[in-house]
């Protein structure tokens, strides 16, 4: 849930930044379009990298959580047997 909010905010921020860049840019239209195209590609790469990182961290946290739960279950079972 928090990831969706972050990525949504990132996308909105990128769009607002691009719009402001168009409004205040002192360059000809073709140069602006080329620069926006390049920056959009950069943002796309950043979002993809952030998403991949988030997925990997989530997998790691899930594995660690499963290991902790399994350990607690084993300890609980051993306590019952004693």
N, CA, C and O atoms as CSV, one atom per row, in Angstrom:
chain,resi,resn,atom,element,x,y,z
A,1,UNK,N,N,0.830,-1.185,0.000
A,1,UNK,CA,C,0.000,0.000,0.000
A,1,UNK,C,C,0.878,1.253,0.000
A,1,UNK,O,O,0.624,2.187,-0.761
A,2,UNK,N,N,1.907,1.278,0.848
A,2,UNK,CA,C,2.783,2.442,0.911
A,2,UNK,C,C,3.582,2.568,-0.380
A,2,UNK,O,O,3.896,3.680,-0.803
A,3,UNK,N,N,3.913,1.450,-1.008
A,3,UNK,CA,C,4.680,1.461,-2.256
A,3,UNK,C,C,3.885,2.153,-3.358
A,3,UNK,O,O,4.428,2.965,-4.106
A,4,UNK,N,N,2.589,1.827,-3.454
A,4,UNK,CA,C,1.743,2.443,-4.470
A,4,UNK,C,C,1.655,3.941,-4.290
A,4,UNK,O,O,1.662,4.690,-5.267
A,5,UNK,N,N,1.572,4.385,-3.040
A,5,UNK,CA,C,1.515,5.813,-2.766
A,5,UNK,C,C,2.803,6.515,-3.149
A,5,UNK,O,O,2.788,7.618,-3.694
A,6,UNK,N,N,3.919,5.859,-2.855
A,6,UNK,CA,C,5.218,6.436,-3.199
A,6,UNK,C,C,5.378,6.540,-4.710
A,6,UNK,O,O,5.762,7.589,-5.228
A,7,UNK,N,N,5.084,5.455,-5.413
A,7,UNK,CA,C,5.245,5.455,-6.870
A,7,UNK,C,C,4.274,6.425,-7.524
A,7,UNK,O,O,4.621,7.081,-8.506
A,8,UNK,N,N,3.053,6.523,-6.987
A,8,UNK,CA,C,2.092,7.486,-7.514
A,8,UNK,C,C,2.583,8.913,-7.314
A,8,UNK,O,O,2.478,9.747,-8.213
A,9,UNK,N,N,3.119,9.186,-6.135
A,9,UNK,CA,C,3.663,10.514,-5.861
A,9,UNK,C,C,4.852,10.842,-6.742
A,9,UNK,O,O,5.018,11.975,-7.194
A,10,UNK,N,N,5.685,9.821,-6.979
A,10,UNK,CA,C,6.840,10.009,-7.853
A,10,UNK,C,C,6.389,10.351,-9.270
A,10,UNK,O,O,6.948,11.247,-9.905
A,11,UNK,N,N,5.390,9.645,-9.759
A,11,UNK,CA,C,4.878,9.887,-11.102
A,11,UNK,C,C,4.251,11.270,-11.209
A,11,UNK,O,O,4.503,11.990,-12.175
A,12,UNK,N,N,3.440,11.647,-10.232
A,12,UNK,CA,C,2.809,12.975,-10.248
A,12,UNK,C,C,3.882,14.063,-10.187
A,12,UNK,O,O,3.795,15.064,-10.899
A,13,UNK,N,N,4.883,13.868,-9.345
A,13,UNK,CA,C,5.962,14.849,-9.250
A,13,UNK,C,C,6.710,15.003,-10.563
A,13,UNK,O,O,7.068,16.112,-10.958
A,14,UNK,N,N,6.944,13.879,-11.237
A,14,UNK,CA,C,7.631,13.928,-12.536
A,14,UNK,C,C,6.795,14.681,-13.559
A,14,UNK,O,O,7.323,15.489,-14.325
A,15,UNK,N,N,5.501,14.420,-13.574
A,15,UNK,CA,C,4.631,15.108,-14.530
A,15,UNK,C,C,4.541,16.608,-14.244
A,15,UNK,O,O,4.569,17.419,-15.169
A,16,UNK,N,N,4.435,16.972,-12.981
A,16,UNK,CA,C,4.389,18.393,-12.618
A,16,UNK,C,C,5.704,19.073,-12.994
A,16,UNK,O,O,5.709,20.185,-13.522
A,17,UNK,N,N,6.809,18.399,-12.719
A,17,UNK,CA,C,8.109,18.953,-13.083
A,17,UNK,C,C,8.253,19.155,-14.583
A,17,UNK,O,O,8.786,20.170,-15.031
A,18,UNK,N,N,7.780,18.192,-15.352
A,18,UNK,CA,C,7.851,18.318,-16.811
A,18,UNK,C,C,6.988,19.488,-17.290
A,18,UNK,O,O,7.398,20.247,-18.167
A,19,UNK,N,N,5.803,19.628,-16.717
A,19,UNK,CA,C,4.915,20.725,-17.119
A,19,UNK,C,C,5.531,22.083,-16.788
A,19,UNK,O,O,5.484,23.007,-17.600
A,20,UNK,N,N,6.110,22.198,-15.591
A,20,UNK,CA,C,6.756,23.462,-15.216
A,20,UNK,C,C,7.964,23.739,-16.099
A,20,UNK,O,O,8.239,24.887,-16.449
A,21,UNK,N,N,8.676,22.691,-16.452
A,21,UNK,CA,C,9.811,22.860,-17.354
A,21,UNK,C,C,9.380,23.410,-18.699
A,21,UNK,O,O,10.067,24.253,-19.278
A,22,UNK,N,N,8.253,22.943,-19.198
A,22,UNK,CA,C,7.741,23.455,-20.473
A,22,UNK,C,C,7.354,24.922,-20.372
A,22,UNK,O,O,7.605,25.708,-21.286
A,23,UNK,N,N,6.744,25.278,-19.258
A,23,UNK,CA,C,6.285,26.655,-19.098
A,23,UNK,C,C,7.432,27.661,-18.983
A,23,UNK,O,O,7.325,28.786,-19.472
A,24,UNK,N,N,8.511,27.262,-18.348
A,24,UNK,CA,C,9.590,28.208,-18.071
A,24,UNK,C,C,10.850,27.970,-18.897
A,24,UNK,O,O,11.876,28.602,-18.646
A,25,UNK,N,N,10.794,27.099,-19.846
A,25,UNK,CA,C,11.992,26.765,-20.632
A,25,UNK,C,C,12.265,27.851,-21.679
A,25,UNK,O,O,11.352,28.279,-22.386
A,26,UNK,N,N,13.509,28.289,-21.773
A,26,UNK,CA,C,13.866,29.306,-22.764
A,26,UNK,C,C,14.355,28.699,-24.082
A,26,UNK,O,O,14.930,29.410,-24.907
A,27,UNK,N,N,14.140,27.414,-24.291
A,27,UNK,CA,C,14.653,26.737,-25.482
A,27,UNK,C,C,13.548,26.527,-26.513
A,27,UNK,O,O,12.364,26.582,-26.181
A,28,UNK,N,N,13.935,26.289,-27.752
A,28,UNK,CA,C,12.942,25.990,-28.796
A,28,UNK,C,C,12.208,24.681,-28.498
A,28,UNK,O,O,12.705,23.838,-27.750
A,29,UNK,N,N,11.041,24.522,-29.081
A,29,UNK,CA,C,10.184,23.376,-28.836
A,29,UNK,C,C,10.842,22.030,-29.085
A,29,UNK,O,O,10.663,21.107,-28.290
A,30,UNK,N,N,11.599,21.893,-30.166
A,30,UNK,CA,C,12.231,20.609,-30.491
A,30,UNK,C,C,13.240,20.203,-29.413
A,30,UNK,O,O,13.304,19.037,-29.023
A,31,UNK,N,N,14.011,21.155,-28.945
A,31,UNK,CA,C,14.985,20.855,-27.886
A,31,UNK,C,C,14.283,20.463,-26.598
A,31,UNK,O,O,14.723,19.555,-25.893
A,32,UNK,N,N,13.195,21.145,-26.296
A,32,UNK,CA,C,12.435,20.830,-25.081
A,32,UNK,C,C,11.868,19.420,-25.179
A,32,UNK,O,O,11.959,18.640,-24.230
A,33,UNK,N,N,11.282,19.094,-26.333
A,33,UNK,CA,C,10.714,17.753,-26.497
A,33,UNK,C,C,11.783,16.678,-26.349
A,33,UNK,O,O,11.542,15.639,-25.735
A,34,UNK,N,N,12.951,16.924,-26.903
A,34,UNK,CA,C,14.047,15.948,-26.793
A,34,UNK,C,C,14.487,15.794,-25.336
A,34,UNK,O,O,14.715,14.680,-24.865
A,35,UNK,N,N,14.601,16.902,-24.640
A,35,UNK,CA,C,15.012,16.850,-23.239
A,35,UNK,C,C,13.965,16.129,-22.379
A,35,UNK,O,O,14.311,15.340,-21.500
A,36,UNK,N,N,12.688,16.408,-22.642
A,36,UNK,CA,C,11.618,15.729,-21.901
A,36,UNK,C,C,11.663,14.234,-22.182
A,36,UNK,O,O,11.490,13.425,-21.270
A,37,UNK,N,N,11.888,13.869,-23.409
A,37,UNK,CA,C,11.966,12.450,-23.783
A,37,UNK,C,C,13.105,11.766,-23.025
A,37,UNK,O,O,12.937,10.661,-22.510
A,38,UNK,N,N,14.254,12.422,-22.960
A,38,UNK,CA,C,15.393,11.854,-22.240
A,38,UNK,C,C,15.100,11.732,-20.743
A,38,UNK,O,O,15.392,10.705,-20.129
A,39,UNK,N,N,14.536,12.760,-20.174
A,39,UNK,CA,C,14.240,12.728,-18.734
A,39,UNK,C,C,13.155,11.707,-18.414
A,39,UNK,O,O,13.209,11.046,-17.377
A,40,UNK,N,N,12.178,11.577,-19.296
A,40,UNK,CA,C,11.132,10.570,-19.071
A,40,UNK,C,C,11.762,9.182,-19.039
A,40,UNK,O,O,11.379,8.342,-18.224
A,41,UNK,N,N,12.722,8.940,-19.918
A,41,UNK,CA,C,13.431,7.664,-19.905
A,41,UNK,C,C,14.200,7.466,-18.610
A,41,UNK,O,O,14.239,6.364,-18.062
A,42,UNK,N,N,14.813,8.543,-18.123
A,42,UNK,CA,C,15.542,8.465,-16.851
A,42,UNK,C,C,14.595,8.132,-15.704
A,42,UNK,O,O,14.899,7.279,-14.870
A,43,UNK,N,N,13.449,8.806,-15.664
A,43,UNK,CA,C,12.473,8.548,-14.600
A,43,UNK,C,C,11.943,7.119,-14.692
A,43,UNK,O,O,11.749,6.447,-13.679
A,44,UNK,N,N,11.718,6.674,-15.912
A,44,UNK,CA,C,11.237,5.302,-16.096
A,44,UNK,C,C,12.248,4.322,-15.523
A,44,UNK,O,O,11.876,3.374,-14.832
A,45,UNK,N,N,13.520,4.548,-15.807
A,45,UNK,CA,C,14.574,3.672,-15.285
A,45,UNK,C,C,14.628,3.736,-13.759
A,45,UNK,O,O,14.771,2.708,-13.097
A,46,UNK,N,N,14.515,4.927,-13.209
A,46,UNK,CA,C,14.552,5.078,-11.749
A,46,UNK,C,C,13.390,4.354,-11.078
A,46,UNK,O,O,13.569,3.684,-10.061
A,47,UNK,N,N,12.207,4.493,-11.651
A,47,UNK,CA,C,11.031,3.826,-11.083
A,47,UNK,C,C,11.194,2.312,-11.183
A,47,UNK,O,O,10.873,1.586,-10.242
A,48,UNK,N,N,11.691,1.839,-12.318
A,48,UNK,CA,C,11.900,0.398,-12.479
A,48,UNK,C,C,12.924,-0.114,-11.465
A,48,UNK,O,O,12.734,-1.174,-10.868
A,49,UNK,N,N,14.003,0.635,-11.274
A,49,UNK,CA,C,15.020,0.237,-10.293
A,49,UNK,C,C,14.445,0.238,-8.877
A,49,UNK,O,O,14.695,-0.681,-8.097
A,50,UNK,N,N,13.680,1.267,-8.554
A,50,UNK,CA,C,13.077,1.345,-7.222
A,50,UNK,C,C,12.104,0.194,-7.013
A,50,UNK,O,O,12.050,-0.384,-5.928
A,51,UNK,N,N,11.343,-0.138,-8.033
A,51,UNK,CA,C,10.411,-1.257,-7.940
A,51,UNK,C,C,11.132,-2.578,-7.745
A,51,UNK,O,O,10.716,-3.398,-6.927
A,52,UNK,N,N,12.208,-2.789,-8.489
A,52,UNK,CA,C,12.991,-4.020,-8.341
A,52,UNK,C,C,13.595,-4.113,-6.950
A,52,UNK,O,O,13.591,-5.178,-6.332
A,53,UNK,N,N,14.114,-2.997,-6.462
A,53,UNK,CA,C,14.695,-2.972,-5.123
A,53,UNK,C,C,13.632,-3.283,-4.076
A,53,UNK,O,O,13.879,-4.046,-3.142
A,54,UNK,N,N,12.466,-2.701,-4.231
A,54,UNK,CA,C,11.377,-2.937,-3.294
A,54,UNK,C,C,10.961,-4.408,-3.302
A,54,UNK,O,O,10.705,-4.986,-2.245
A,55,UNK,N,N,10.895,-5.002,-4.462
A,55,UNK,CA,C,10.530,-6.417,-4.562
A,55,UNK,C,C,11.571,-7.277,-3.850
A,55,UNK,O,O,11.218,-8.184,-3.096
A,56,UNK,N,N,12.842,-6.996,-4.086
A,56,UNK,CA,C,13.898,-7.787,-3.438
A,56,UNK,C,C,13.865,-7.629,-1.921
A,56,UNK,O,O,14.004,-8.610,-1.191
A,57,UNK,N,N,13.681,-6.405,-1.448
A,57,UNK,CA,C,13.609,-6.192,0.007
A,57,UNK,C,C,12.395,-6.883,0.599
A,57,UNK,O,O,12.458,-7.414,1.708
A,58,UNK,N,N,11.287,-6.878,-0.137
A,58,UNK,CA,C,10.077,-7.557,0.338
A,58,UNK,C,C,10.294,-9.060,0.427
A,58,UNK,O,O,9.871,-9.695,1.392
A,59,UNK,N,N,10.953,-9.631,-0.578
A,59,UNK,CA,C,11.239,-11.069,-0.564
A,59,UNK,C,C,12.135,-11.427,0.619
A,59,UNK,O,O,11.912,-12.427,1.301
A,60,UNK,N,N,13.147,-10.596,0.851
A,60,UNK,CA,C,14.054,-10.843,1.973
A,60,UNK,C,C,13.298,-10.765,3.296
A,60,UNK,O,O,13.469,-11.626,4.159
A,61,UNK,N,N,12.472,-9.748,3.460
A,61,UNK,CA,C,11.696,-9.589,4.695
A,61,UNK,C,C,10.734,-10.762,4.875
A,61,UNK,O,O,10.542,-11.237,5.994
A,62,UNK,N,N,10.140,-11.224,3.801
A,62,UNK,CA,C,9.223,-12.357,3.875
A,62,UNK,C,C,9.956,-13.621,4.303
A,62,UNK,O,O,9.472,-14.365,5.155
A,63,UNK,N,N,11.127,-13.864,3.710
A,63,UNK,CA,C,11.931,-15.038,4.093
A,63,UNK,C,C,12.326,-14.963,5.564
A,63,UNK,O,O,12.216,-15.947,6.295
A,64,UNK,N,N,12.782,-13.802,5.986
A,64,UNK,CA,C,13.187,-13.638,7.387
A,64,UNK,C,C,11.995,-13.834,8.322
A,64,UNK,O,O,12.128,-14.447,9.381
A,65,UNK,N,N,10.847,-13.322,7.938
A,65,UNK,CA,C,9.646,-13.496,8.748
A,65,UNK,C,C,9.245,-14.962,8.850
A,65,UNK,O,O,8.886,-15.442,9.926
A,66,UNK,N,N,9.307,-15.664,7.734
A,66,UNK,CA,C,8.975,-17.097,7.743
A,66,UNK,C,C,9.945,-17.863,8.634
A,66,UNK,O,O,9.541,-18.749,9.386
A,67,UNK,N,N,11.228,-17.516,8.545
A,67,UNK,CA,C,12.230,-18.191,9.385
A,67,UNK,C,C,11.971,-17.934,10.868
A,67,UNK,O,O,12.081,-18.847,11.686
A,68,UNK,N,N,11.629,-16.703,11.212
A,68,UNK,CA,C,11.342,-16.375,12.616
A,68,UNK,C,C,10.114,-17.121,13.112
A,68,UNK,O,O,10.100,-17.626,14.235
A,69,UNK,N,N,9.091,-17.189,12.281
A,69,UNK,CA,C,7.875,-17.902,12.675
A,69,UNK,C,C,8.162,-19.388,12.832
A,69,UNK,O,O,7.708,-20.012,13.791
A,70,UNK,N,N,8.914,-19.956,11.896
A,70,UNK,CA,C,9.244,-21.376,11.989
A,70,UNK,C,C,10.053,-21.647,13.256
A,70,UNK,O,O,9.823,-22.652,13.928
A,71,UNK,N,N,10.987,-20.776,13.587
A,71,UNK,CA,C,11.782,-20.926,14.805
A,71,UNK,C,C,10.914,-20.842,16.047
A,71,UNK,O,O,11.091,-21.615,16.989
A,72,UNK,N,N,9.986,-19.914,16.050
A,72,UNK,CA,C,9.092,-19.764,17.199
A,72,UNK,C,C,8.203,-20.998,17.349
A,72,UNK,O,O,7.940,-21.444,18.466
A,73,UNK,N,N,7.744,-21.547,16.232
A,73,UNK,CA,C,6.910,-22.748,16.279
A,73,UNK,C,C,7.720,-23.922,16.813
A,73,UNK,O,O,7.231,-24.701,17.631
A,74,UNK,N,N,8.974,-24.045,16.342
A,74,UNK,CA,C,9.829,-25.134,16.843
A,74,UNK,C,C,10.077,-24.988,18.337
A,74,UNK,O,O,9.993,-25.963,19.083
A,75,UNK,N,N,10.379,-23.779,18.770
A,75,UNK,CA,C,10.612,-23.553,20.205
A,75,UNK,C,C,9.353,-23.810,21.004
A,75,UNK,O,O,9.419,-24.357,22.105
A,76,UNK,N,N,8.223,-23.430,20.476
A,76,UNK,CA,C,6.957,-23.667,21.157
A,76,UNK,C,C,6.639,-25.147,21.254
A,76,UNK,O,O,6.133,-25.612,22.275
A,77,UNK,N,N,6.935,-25.890,20.193
A,77,UNK,CA,C,6.718,-27.334,20.203
A,77,UNK,C,C,7.636,-28.024,21.178
A,77,UNK,O,O,7.223,-28.965,21.856
A,78,UNK,N,N,8.881,-27.573,21.263
A,78,UNK,CA,C,9.856,-28.173,22.188
A,78,UNK,C,C,9.447,-27.871,23.627
A,78,UNK,O,O,9.651,-28.706,24.509
A,79,UNK,N,N,8.881,-26.711,23.878
A,79,UNK,CA,C,8.460,-26.352,25.238
A,79,UNK,C,C,7.277,-27.209,25.686
A,79,UNK,O,O,7.170,-27.579,26.855
A,80,UNK,N,N,6.395,-27.516,24.740
A,80,UNK,CA,C,5.230,-28.343,25.070
A,80,UNK,C,C,5.656,-29.763,25.417
A,80,UNK,O,O,5.076,-30.386,26.306
A,81,UNK,N,N,6.675,-30.282,24.717
A,81,UNK,CA,C,7.143,-31.646,24.933
A,81,UNK,C,C,7.868,-31.791,26.256
A,81,UNK,O,O,7.888,-32.879,26.832
A,82,UNK,N,N,8.457,-30.727,26.741
A,82,UNK,CA,C,9.253,-30.803,27.987
A,82,UNK,C,C,8.411,-30.857,29.208
A,82,UNK,O,O,8.938,-30.922,30.319
